[in-house]
Amino acid sequence: MRRLALICLLPLLAACGRNDLADPPADLGDFVLGHNVVVADKAQKVPISRSATPDEWEAAMRKAVDDRFGRYDGNRIYNLGISVDAYALAPPGIPVIAAPKSVLVVTANLWDDARQQKLNETGEQFTVFENLDGANVIGSGLTKTREQQMEALSFNAVKAVEGWLRKHPDWFGLPAAGAAVKAGAVPEAAELAAAAK
């Protein structure tokens, strides 16, 4: 029964990791990517992990940044800097019972190029895992190459960075969160005051 339940769940789990790069990008106002800087020379490897060089991590992350943020075509340049802090690339293990998980920790910073100004006071750190899909249920160390694991982790890390940027619309010439609600409340208050006279 357990085996049957697992087989039935696999298609649902595979859908969890949908690649959204074919969809229209989220609204980031006047954003267009300038410098795409990734450093990984100080990345720490978890003891139980496949190895990857700093150059390999930098290439994987730069590609993920280009793939996601290269879709934006605003008129103001923003420079993105990402450091790879730590990682674990799951090696082959015992399926289900002792299947290690892959994880990546990165820190992101954003600069407004024209103003030569860093927009976040301190680096924003993200910890991401591989998506749970049919291949990863038994451990991606058994089903994916090291390069595939790095690609999946880089994709998820940069998607998390995009989510962070979306929480700061004021950086990109968009109304701050809640501004539309406040603006809409002003005429309504004026109308109520006028009606009370």
MIMARLO-620072 format. One line per 3 residues: their letters; for each residue x negated, y negated, z of N, C-alpha, C. Coordinates in Angstrom, 3 decimals. Each point is the difference from the previous one (the first is absolute). Layout:
<pts>
a = X Y Z X Y Z X Y Z; ...
</pts>
This chain:
<pts>
mrr = -0.824 1.209 0.000 0.824 -1.209 0.000 -0.859 -1.262 0.000; -1.076 0.022 0.792 -0.861 -1.178 0.050 -0.624 -0.274 -1.351; -0.424 1.076 -0.651 -0.621 -0.158 -1.314 1.007 -0.564 -1.002
lal = 1.229 0.457 0.061 1.044 -0.482 -0.890 0.302 -1.473 0.270; 0.049 -0.372 1.276 0.270 -1.394 0.356 -1.107 -0.905 -0.512; -1.244 0.467 0.097 -1.124 -0.783 -0.480 0.079 -0.201 -1.503
icl = 0.342 1.055 -0.734 0.118 -0.089 -1.456 1.082 -0.996 -0.392; 1.111 -0.006 0.741 1.096 -0.927 -0.293 -0.385 -1.451 0.280; -0.900 -0.195 0.971 -0.401 -1.359 0.369 -1.017 -0.608 -0.951
lpl = -0.734 0.810 -0.724 -1.085 -0.505 -0.820 0.420 -1.077 -0.994; 1.104 0.172 -0.754 0.389 -1.078 -0.929 0.317 -1.305 0.721; 0.598 0.087 1.184 0.324 -1.214 0.754 -1.263 -0.682 0.484
laa = -0.959 0.779 0.455 -1.241 -0.566 0.487 -0.789 -0.637 -1.131; 0.039 0.605 -1.160 -0.718 -0.554 -1.148 0.542 -1.366 -0.370; 1.297 -0.208 0.202 0.606 -1.288 -0.352 -0.438 -1.113 0.937
cgr = -0.488 0.356 1.202 -0.403 -1.018 0.976 -1.178 -0.827 -0.495; -0.858 0.584 -0.818 -1.205 -0.687 -0.432 0.119 -0.612 -1.381; 1.137 -0.520 -0.351 0.234 -0.526 -1.348 -0.942 -1.151 -0.330
ndl = -0.576 0.050 -1.176 -0.859 -1.079 -0.480 0.887 -1.130 -0.512; -0.136 -1.188 0.585 0.871 -1.126 -0.339 -0.646 -0.997 -0.957; -1.165 0.327 -0.561 -0.703 -0.968 -0.834 0.706 -0.276 -1.329
adp = 0.900 0.886 -0.409 0.755 -0.247 -1.231 1.160 -0.964 0.240; 0.356 -0.226 1.265 1.083 -0.930 0.338 -0.512 -1.437 -0.085; 0.918 -0.971 -0.151 -0.427 -1.404 0.039 -0.649 -0.299 1.344
pad = -1.068 -0.810 0.027 -0.652 -0.292 1.278 0.893 -0.821 0.918; -0.243 0.112 1.291 0.731 -0.802 0.980 -0.322 -1.476 -0.214; 0.849 -0.875 0.504 -0.192 -1.438 -0.194 -1.100 -0.514 0.925
lgd = -1.109 -0.419 -0.604 -1.066 -0.654 0.748 -0.239 -1.409 -0.529; 1.055 -0.639 -0.473 -0.073 -1.403 -0.391 -1.069 -0.286 -1.029; -0.946 -0.885 0.353 -1.008 -0.463 -0.956 -1.264 0.859 -0.010
fvl = 0.071 1.206 0.579 -1.182 0.854 0.141 -0.529 0.518 -1.336; -1.318 -0.137 -0.175 -0.717 0.742 -1.037 -1.337 0.399 0.615; -0.427 1.215 -0.259 -1.213 0.528 0.626 -1.246 -0.624 -0.605
ghn = -0.872 -0.494 0.875 -1.302 -0.500 -0.421 -1.050 1.057 0.262; -0.836 -0.253 1.014 -1.044 0.973 0.343 0.613 1.213 0.710; -0.478 1.155 -0.388 0.408 1.276 0.596 -1.252 0.594 0.642
vvv = -0.178 -0.305 1.295 -1.231 0.382 0.691 0.298 1.135 0.973; -0.729 1.094 -0.148 0.134 1.136 0.911 -1.396 0.386 0.482; -0.143 0.149 1.307 -1.278 0.458 0.564 0.262 1.243 0.850
adk = -0.905 0.949 -0.114 0.177 1.259 0.746 -1.305 0.491 0.603; -1.000 -0.870 0.061 -1.314 0.435 0.468 -0.035 0.337 1.487; 1.014 -0.429 0.761 0.042 0.309 1.433 1.137 0.972 0.347
aqk = 0.568 0.624 -1.016 1.109 0.941 0.240 -0.470 1.185 0.835; 0.785 0.324 1.019 -0.321 1.134 0.860 0.797 1.221 -0.447; -0.685 1.112 -0.100 0.641 1.256 -0.396 0.353 0.804 1.241
vpi = 1.256 0.435 0.084 0.414 0.880 1.090 -0.777 1.305 -0.154; -0.485 0.574 1.115 -0.847 1.206 -0.100 0.568 1.114 -0.880; 1.302 0.295 0.135 0.583 1.049 -0.837 0.539 -0.665 -1.261
srs = -0.835 -0.159 -0.996 0.400 -0.694 -1.223 -0.930 0.357 -1.143; 0.554 -0.027 -1.187 -0.843 0.040 -1.182 -0.746 -1.334 -0.067; -1.132 -0.014 -0.678 -0.798 -1.220 -0.090 0.343 -0.802 -1.243
atp = -0.142 -1.335 0.117 0.142 -0.902 -1.137 -0.977 -1.146 0.202; -0.606 -0.462 -1.055 -0.981 -1.075 0.114 0.708 -1.352 0.051; -0.681 -1.033 0.521 0.574 -1.344 -0.044 0.384 -0.426 -1.420
dew = -0.842 0.308 -0.972 0.300 -0.364 -1.396 1.295 0.648 -0.480; 0.212 1.253 0.388 1.217 0.700 -0.417 1.238 -0.639 0.625; -0.091 -0.357 1.292 1.139 -0.653 0.648 0.264 -1.373 -0.611
eaa = -1.060 -0.738 -0.267 0.171 -1.333 -0.574 0.652 0.080 -1.375; -0.403 0.963 -0.800 0.586 0.158 -1.331 1.468 0.400 0.095; 0.324 0.938 0.902 1.383 0.460 0.144 0.906 -1.130 0.484
mrk = -0.477 -0.776 0.971 0.821 -1.084 0.537 0.144 -1.145 -1.002; -1.081 -0.334 -0.698 0.103 -1.085 -1.005 1.006 0.362 -1.090; -0.021 1.259 -0.415 0.968 0.441 -1.012 1.426 -0.128 0.530
avd = 0.226 0.412 1.250 1.340 -0.091 0.586 0.449 -1.452 0.108; -0.927 -0.891 0.352 0.327 -1.437 0.078 0.344 -0.536 -1.383; -0.809 0.338 -0.995 0.271 -0.453 -1.373 1.337 0.534 -0.505
drf = 0.268 1.274 0.254 1.247 0.613 -0.468 1.219 -0.699 0.589; -0.063 -0.344 1.287 1.174 -0.594 0.662 0.077 -1.505 -0.204; -1.094 -0.700 0.258 0.052 -1.458 -0.018 -0.296 -0.601 -1.366
gry = -0.505 0.814 -0.913 -0.205 -0.487 -1.369 1.311 -0.226 -0.732; 1.113 0.461 0.570 1.322 -0.187 -0.619 0.543 -1.409 0.229; -0.573 -0.725 0.941 0.512 -1.338 0.333 -0.598 -1.044 -0.941
dgn = 0.828 -0.949 -0.414 -0.457 -0.990 -0.975 0.350 -1.428 0.423; -0.202 -0.305 1.277 0.254 -1.349 0.486 -1.034 -0.991 -0.508; 0.050 -1.213 0.505 -0.903 -1.040 -0.487 -0.952 -0.517 1.078
riy = -0.103 0.723 1.100 -0.946 -0.379 1.052 -0.831 1.224 0.369; -1.309 -0.169 0.022 -0.906 1.125 0.209 -0.186 0.279 1.486; 0.131 1.279 0.338 -0.254 0.477 1.357 -1.052 1.104 -0.062
nlg = -0.950 -0.058 0.901 -1.071 0.997 0.048 0.248 0.964 1.149; -0.107 1.271 -0.297 0.280 1.043 0.986 -1.286 0.734 0.358; -0.267 0.083 1.296 -1.156 0.737 0.485 0.446 1.139 0.888
isv = -0.498 1.191 -0.252 0.381 1.179 0.782 -1.265 0.739 0.428; -0.058 0.362 1.279 -1.091 0.848 0.476 0.566 1.369 0.349; -0.718 1.028 -0.402 0.358 1.365 0.382 -0.677 0.268 1.337
day = 0.815 0.200 1.040 -0.535 0.132 1.355 -0.280 1.452 0.387; 0.916 0.895 -0.336 -0.152 1.400 0.396 0.862 0.872 -0.903; -0.366 1.276 -0.082 0.788 0.914 -0.836 -0.196 1.434 0.443
ala = 0.965 0.809 -0.380 -0.099 1.459 0.112 0.644 0.585 -1.238; -0.752 0.774 -0.737 0.516 0.709 -1.171 0.114 1.467 0.385; 1.235 0.454 0.083 0.259 1.339 0.532 -0.756 1.077 -0.774
ppg = -0.759 0.812 0.714 -0.632 1.153 -0.645 0.988 1.156 -0.030; -0.315 1.056 -0.738 0.887 1.167 0.032 0.137 0.537 1.426; 1.213 0.366 0.376 0.245 0.546 1.330 0.954 1.175 -0.102
ipv = 0.474 0.439 1.128 0.972 1.094 0.021 1.371 -0.602 -0.287; 0.706 0.411 -1.053 1.279 -0.610 -0.358 0.960 -0.106 1.181; 0.635 -1.161 0.120 1.035 -0.323 0.991 -0.544 -0.011 1.431
iaa = -0.705 1.045 0.395 -0.443 0.128 1.394 -1.084 -1.020 0.328; -1.021 -0.088 -0.832 -1.128 -0.894 0.287 -0.415 -0.729 -1.263; 0.932 -0.700 -0.602 -0.288 -0.741 -1.223 -0.280 -1.457 0.363
pks = -1.263 -0.442 -0.042 -0.324 -1.379 0.360 0.689 -0.989 -0.949; 0.236 -1.196 0.511 0.647 -1.053 -0.798 -1.041 -1.034 -0.428; 0.198 -0.581 -1.163 -0.874 -1.064 -0.471 0.516 -1.340 0.499
vlv = -0.940 -0.889 0.330 0.365 -1.313 0.535 -1.031 -1.033 -0.448; 0.448 -1.245 -0.135 -0.886 -1.091 -0.396 0.340 -1.230 0.830; -1.042 -0.681 0.500 0.171 -1.242 0.758 -0.721 -1.109 -0.755
vta = 0.725 -1.072 -0.317 -0.585 -1.138 -0.713 0.403 -1.300 0.692; -0.775 -1.046 -0.257 0.318 -1.345 0.484 0.036 -0.942 -1.193; 1.043 -0.836 -0.070 0.190 -0.905 -1.142 -0.052 -1.463 0.437
nlw = -0.503 -0.841 -0.898 -0.007 -1.454 0.170 0.371 -0.636 -1.327; 0.668 -1.162 0.076 0.457 -0.681 -1.213 -0.442 -1.460 0.027; -0.487 -0.474 -1.161 -0.427 -1.384 -0.131 0.778 -0.704 -1.100
dda = 0.338 -1.255 0.247 0.531 -0.887 -1.034 -1.210 -0.569 -0.718; -0.163 0.349 -1.281 -1.208 -0.362 -0.742 -0.139 -1.509 -0.163; 1.073 -0.679 -0.365 -0.070 -1.440 -0.266 -0.369 -0.784 1.258
rqq = 0.552 0.417 1.117 -0.277 -0.695 1.263 -1.254 0.513 0.695; -0.563 1.096 -0.526 -1.151 0.637 0.645 0.299 0.244 1.473; 1.193 0.563 0.246 0.492 0.171 1.364 0.479 1.428 0.230
kln = -0.452 0.573 1.111 0.489 1.319 0.404 1.384 -0.177 0.607; 0.960 0.812 -0.426 1.389 -0.185 0.415 0.350 0.735 1.288; -0.676 1.082 0.307 0.261 0.713 1.256 -1.148 -0.257 0.960
etg = 0.332 -0.258 1.265 -1.030 -0.346 0.987 -0.940 1.165 0.267; 0.562 1.190 0.154 -0.816 1.194 0.232 0.385 1.059 -1.029; -0.925 0.904 -0.270 0.280 1.049 -0.975 1.189 0.856 0.413
eqf = 0.793 0.375 -0.984 1.181 0.844 0.246 -0.389 1.457 -0.271; 0.114 0.834 1.026 -0.431 1.393 -0.136 1.178 0.929 -0.269; -0.239 0.969 -0.858 1.025 0.970 -0.387 -0.562 1.415 0.144
tvf = 0.829 0.891 0.506 -0.332 1.426 0.054 1.045 0.737 -0.818; -0.433 0.698 -1.028 0.945 0.687 -0.889 -0.384 1.467 -0.143; 1.022 0.798 -0.274 -0.171 1.431 -0.235 0.442 0.311 -1.419
enl = -0.306 1.191 -0.459 0.546 0.448 -1.271 1.503 0.192 0.154; 0.746 -0.202 -1.082 1.436 0.246 0.056 0.260 1.482 0.233; 1.058 0.279 0.741 0.398 1.389 0.220 0.750 0.473 -1.237
dga = -0.637 0.847 -0.761 0.668 0.547 -1.184 -0.192 1.510 -0.030; 0.487 0.606 -1.047 -0.038 1.453 -0.089 -1.402 0.566 0.113; -0.988 -0.731 -0.550 -1.374 0.479 0.041 -0.621 -0.170 1.369
nvi = 0.417 -1.029 0.730 -0.647 -0.308 1.274 0.573 0.745 1.194; 1.142 0.631 -0.166 0.601 0.729 1.124 -0.961 1.053 0.523; -0.739 0.624 -0.891 -0.945 1.036 0.425 -1.408 -0.569 0.160
gsg = -0.148 -1.317 -0.104 -1.301 -0.631 0.163 -0.622 -0.339 -1.335; -0.278 -1.303 -0.216 -0.511 -0.412 -1.307 -1.408 0.501 -0.257; -0.696 0.438 1.069 -1.324 0.575 -0.198 0.042 1.260 -0.846
ltk = 1.128 0.666 0.002 0.166 1.221 -0.795 0.522 -0.277 -1.402; 0.683 -1.124 -0.163 0.717 -0.227 -1.254 -0.533 -1.173 -0.829; -0.845 -0.843 0.600 -0.485 -1.179 -0.720 -1.522 -0.085 0.073
tre = -0.560 -0.589 -1.050 -1.433 -0.266 0.018 -0.262 -1.211 0.891; -1.243 -0.179 0.337 -0.424 -1.161 0.788 0.398 -1.306 -0.699; -0.186 -0.043 -1.315 0.336 -1.198 -0.771 1.498 -0.284 0.023
qqm = 0.821 1.044 -0.071 1.457 -0.172 0.056 0.435 -0.520 1.372; -0.637 0.493 1.041 0.306 -0.490 1.346 -0.344 -1.484 0.124; -1.159 -0.387 -0.500 -0.427 -1.398 0.060 0.947 -0.899 -0.789
eal = 0.425 0.484 -1.166 0.933 -0.778 -0.821 1.325 -0.213 0.731; 0.518 1.068 0.629 1.275 -0.098 0.712 -0.105 -0.932 1.200; -1.085 0.106 0.751 -0.186 -0.863 1.168 -0.184 -1.458 -0.412
sfn = -0.757 -0.231 -1.056 -0.219 -1.369 -0.482 1.314 -0.620 -0.464; 0.799 0.777 -0.715 1.320 -0.463 -0.446 0.836 -0.431 1.198; 0.060 0.832 1.031 0.818 -0.308 1.173 -0.539 -1.193 0.773
avk = -1.325 -0.120 0.078 -0.595 -1.135 0.712 0.335 -1.311 -0.689; -0.122 -0.044 -1.312 0.262 -1.247 -0.731 1.489 -0.314 -0.006; 0.838 1.020 -0.020 1.443 -0.234 0.119 0.323 -0.620 1.360
ave = -0.692 0.456 1.046 0.198 -0.583 1.336 -0.463 -1.453 0.022; -1.087 -0.301 -0.699 -0.478 -1.383 -0.091 1.047 -0.874 -0.688; 0.600 0.512 -1.067 1.052 -0.751 -0.692 1.175 -0.266 0.948
gwl = 0.371 0.984 0.793 1.071 -0.187 0.976 -0.329 -1.097 0.994; -1.259 -0.064 0.413 -0.456 -1.051 0.918 0.118 -1.376 -0.656; -0.430 -0.111 -1.253 0.091 -1.281 -0.700 1.448 -0.453 -0.129
rkh = 0.896 0.940 -0.217 1.420 -0.349 -0.149 0.586 -0.572 1.291; -0.634 0.271 1.114 0.477 -0.547 1.280 -0.429 -1.452 0.202; -0.787 -0.534 -0.943 -0.494 -1.378 0.108 0.322 -0.780 -1.278
pdw = 1.294 -0.184 -0.307 0.373 -0.678 -1.248 -0.522 -1.429 -0.090; -0.194 -0.652 1.148 -0.490 -1.381 0.000 -1.403 -0.109 -0.580; -0.779 1.092 0.012 -1.326 -0.036 -0.606 0.080 -0.172 -1.512
fgl = 1.122 0.375 -0.593 0.112 0.066 -1.461 1.030 -0.971 -0.572; 0.251 -1.076 0.728 0.920 -1.017 -0.494 1.455 0.387 0.065; 0.317 0.999 0.814 1.383 0.432 0.177 0.524 -0.512 1.338
paa = 1.312 -0.117 0.157 0.544 -0.426 1.291 -0.415 0.971 1.094; -0.305 -0.546 1.172 -0.342 0.846 1.133 1.198 0.856 0.376; -0.262 1.134 0.619 1.089 0.902 0.389 1.003 -0.734 0.864
gaa = 1.275 0.110 -0.354 1.069 -0.633 0.761 0.302 -1.422 -0.438; -0.852 -0.572 -0.876 0.209 -1.384 -0.413 1.305 -0.167 -0.756; 0.332 0.990 -0.841 1.227 -0.102 -0.797 1.228 -0.026 0.903
vka = -0.044 0.782 1.081 1.135 0.044 0.917 0.158 -1.337 0.705; -1.149 -0.568 0.445 0.056 -1.287 0.690 0.479 -1.100 -0.939; -0.509 0.038 -1.230 0.397 -1.021 -0.971 1.485 0.084 -0.279
gav = 0.522 1.214 -0.074 1.425 0.180 -0.271 0.858 -0.442 1.160; -0.576 -0.016 1.196 0.781 -0.359 1.187 0.204 -1.497 0.118; -0.871 -0.791 -0.619 0.088 -1.460 0.137 1.280 -0.566 -0.601
pea = 0.333 0.296 -1.280 1.257 -0.528 -0.553 1.206 0.478 0.781; -0.056 1.269 0.449 1.132 0.528 0.741 0.205 -0.783 1.293; -1.065 -0.347 0.701 0.087 -0.770 1.236 0.514 -1.396 -0.295
ael = -0.452 -0.580 -1.110 0.455 -1.356 -0.371 1.501 0.018 -0.290; 0.435 1.057 -0.704 1.421 0.099 -0.321 0.844 0.132 1.268; -0.475 0.803 0.963 0.718 0.164 1.244 0.059 -1.320 0.790
aaa = -1.103 -0.737 -0.017 -0.022 -1.274 0.709 0.967 -0.990 -0.643; 0.031 0.004 -1.335 0.905 -0.913 -0.698 1.460 0.371 0.263; 0.266 1.300 0.068 1.374 0.450 0.232 0.461 -0.321 1.407
ak = -0.972 -0.098 0.932 0.364 -0.268 1.393 0.369 -1.459 0.231; -0.373 -0.888 -0.934 0.278 -1.444 0.177 1.475 -0.312 -0.221
</pts>
